[in-house]
Amino acid sequence: MFDPTSYVGFHTDLSLLALAAGLLLLNGLFGSRVPPALTAVYLAAAVLTDLTGFGFPFSGFLPSHGVGALSLLILAVAIAALYAFALRGAWRWIYAASLTASVFLLAFVAVAQSFLKVPALHALAPTGSEPPFGAAEGVLLLLFVGIGILATRRFHPGIRRAAAVA
């Protein structure tokens, strides 16, 4: 699964890189920081994660395809907010909210995959419809809703730059 020479390994490594970079970026929102290199790494890894997810053999549209399509849409909004609209006006909070939502989707999939691949978790929820799985995803959702609300309120990159210059 983590063999970078296999397609699954490449996809998994990309997703873990995106998740780690995304969590660092979320932390940066609280300090009104948008580190350019880390942001580029996150956006590239997240988009590539979504795109490589469509490369697995499948017959029919699966929930994973829905998550990937939704993630690509959210990432497109974040990219537009940052690069096309330079976080001006409402694009500031739109960027913070879309970044939070895109990182949530990566974490959501990581939890789901953990329940599929980690034997102890799989034993608790073999079909993914048992209460432990729902509780884990529910707690994750509540955590990210809280992070998203705080991030959209605290993220003011122009104020931080002005204070740093003064």
C-alpha positions in Angstrom: 0.0 0.0 0.0 2.9 2.4 0.7 5.1 1.3 -2.1 5.7 4.5 -4.1 6.5 2.4 -7.2 3.0 1.1 -7.4 0.0 3.2 -8.5 -1.7 2.6 -5.1 1.5 3.5 -3.3 1.9 6.7 -5.3 -1.8 7.7 -4.7 -1.4 6.9 -1.0 1.8 8.9 -0.6 0.3 11.9 -2.4 -2.7 11.8 -0.2 -0.6 11.6 3.0 1.6 14.5 1.7 -1.5 16.5 0.9 -3.0 15.8 4.3 0.1 16.7 6.2 0.7 19.9 4.2 -3.0 20.8 4.6 -2.9 20.5 8.3 0.1 22.8 8.4 -1.7 25.3 6.2 -4.8 25.2 8.5 -2.6 26.0 11.4 -1.1 28.9 9.3 -4.6 30.3 8.8 -4.8 31.1 12.5 -1.7 33.3 12.2 -3.0 34.7 8.9 -0.1 33.1 7.0 -0.2 31.7 3.5 3.3 30.1 3.0 3.7 30.1 -0.8 5.8 26.9 -1.2 3.8 24.9 1.3 0.5 26.1 -0.4 1.8 25.1 -3.8 2.8 21.7 -2.5 -0.6 21.2 -0.8 -2.6 22.3 -3.8 -0.6 20.2 -6.3 -0.6 17.1 -4.0 -4.4 17.4 -3.3 -5.3 17.9 -6.9 -3.1 15.0 -8.0 -4.6 12.8 -5.2 -8.1 13.5 -6.5 -7.0 12.9 -10.1 -5.2 9.7 -9.4 -8.2 8.4 -7.5 -10.1 8.3 -10.8 -7.4 6.0 -12.2 -8.3 2.9 -10.3 -10.3 0.2 -12.0 -14.0 0.6 -11.3 -17.4 -0.4 -12.7 -19.8 2.5 -12.2 -19.8 5.7 -10.2 -18.7 5.0 -6.6 -18.8 7.2 -3.4 -15.1 7.7 -3.7 -15.6 9.3 -7.1 -18.2 11.7 -5.6 -15.7 12.7 -2.9 -13.0 13.2 -5.5 -15.2 15.3 -7.7 -16.4 17.4 -4.8 -12.8 17.9 -3.6 -11.7 19.0 -7.1 -14.5 21.6 -7.1 -13.6 22.9 -3.6 -9.9 23.0 -4.6 -10.8 25.0 -7.7 -12.5 27.5 -5.5 -9.5 27.7 -3.2 -7.1 28.2 -6.1 -9.3 30.9 -7.6 -9.7 32.7 -4.2 -5.9 32.7 -3.7 -4.4 33.2 -7.2 -7.2 34.9 -9.2 -8.8 37.0 -6.5 -5.8 37.5 -4.2 -7.9 36.9 -1.1 -9.6 40.3 -1.6 -12.9 40.9 0.1 -15.1 37.8 0.6 -12.4 35.7 -1.1 -10.5 35.8 2.1 -13.0 33.7 4.0 -13.9 31.7 1.0 -10.3 30.6 0.8 -10.2 29.7 4.5 -13.5 27.8 4.2 -12.5 25.9 1.0 -9.1 25.0 2.3 -10.7 23.7 5.5 -13.2 21.7 3.5 -10.6 20.2 1.2 -8.4 19.1 4.1 -11.5 17.7 5.8 -12.2 15.5 2.8 -8.6 14.2 2.9 -9.0 13.4 6.6 -12.4 11.8 6.0 -10.9 9.5 3.4 -7.9 8.7 5.7 -10.3 7.7 8.5 -12.4 5.6 6.1 -9.3 3.9 4.7 -8.0 3.3 8.2 -11.2 1.4 9.0 -10.7 -0.7 5.9 -7.0 -1.4 6.3 -6.1 -1.4 10.0 -7.2 -4.8 11.4 -8.2 -3.4 14.9 -10.4 -0.7 13.3 -11.8 -3.0 10.7 -12.9 -5.4 13.4 -14.9 -2.6 15.0 -16.6 -1.6 11.7 -16.3 -4.3 9.0 -18.9 -2.8 6.7 -18.3 0.9 7.5 -21.9 1.3 8.7 -21.3 0.4 12.3 -21.4 3.0 15.2 -17.6 3.2 15.7 -17.1 4.3 12.1 -20.0 6.8 12.3 -18.7 8.2 15.6 -15.1 8.6 14.2 -16.3 10.4 11.1 -18.8 12.5 13.2 -16.2 13.6 15.6 -13.9 14.5 12.6 -16.7 16.5 11.0 -17.4 18.4 14.2 -13.7 19.1 14.7 -13.3 20.5 11.2 -16.5 22.6 11.4 -15.0 24.2 14.5 -11.6 24.7 12.8 -13.4 26.1 9.8 -15.4 28.6 11.8 -12.3 29.8 13.7 -10.1 29.9 10.6 -12.6 32.0 8.6 -12.8 34.5 11.5 -9.1 34.7 12.3 -7.6 34.6 8.8 -6.8 38.2 7.9 -3.6 38.1 5.8 -3.6 41.8 5.0 -3.7 42.8 8.7 -0.9 40.5 9.6 1.3 41.9 6.8 0.5 45.5 7.8 1.3 44.7 11.5 4.6 43.0 10.5 5.7 46.0 8.4 4.8 48.6 11.1 
